[in-house]
């Protein structure tokens, strides 16, 4: 065996060892196949536009439309309104979020009693968080209670919320997790998802869906063949171990 052949053999063995490959020819064939796939620019632009709209980047979506000619399919103003609701909830301004939702489409709250109750519940939580005990009691009596009377399935959650008022330090009571500031973001995301569904959008962007699908296919293939597993989905190839 000449020097070139020895060097090639060493390189092949190193690739096998580094990437956990048994059949190098199969591995290289997969690489070449994947690299040969062509995606139309127009399709990529549509995916980018969907991402911008779903994630609420209204100004970027408008500029992208002007640059590429890709239609948004919706009123850009609706995107800004949706993000205004999300931002208000993240900041604890539930009343502003409710008002904006009603401005956008009153039917959202009329047709979703569960969402309406959750908004009211979070409004009361914010009053308690800010030490406005009397206002919280009044809100529970005049706003929250009538909603619960119409739907008894909300009773338990209302009782837990009202129970916060019985403790000197509500954050350290058995239901103190309701005051966890991280719940603002979680709830804002849920409301955002409801609005997206109401506007005939998927809750996740096409880009996020494709990444999830890519990850799943990636792992499935790696379990049955010498497939070049992608770890960061940005073009680099990792070891053949699914994590």
Secondary structure, 3 states (H helix, E strand, C coil): CCHHHHHHHHHHHHHHHHHCCCCHHHHHHHHHHHHCCCCCHHHHHHHHHHHHHHHCCHHHHHHHHHHHCCCCCCCHHHHHHHHHHHHHHHCCCHHHHHHHHHHHHCHHHHCCHHHHHHHHHHHHHHHHHCCCHHHHHHHHHHHHHHHHHHCHHHHHHHHHHHHHHHCCCHHHCCCHHHHCCHHHHHHHHHHHHHHHHHCCCCCCCHHHHHHHHHHHHHHHHHHHCCCCCECCCCCCECCCCCC
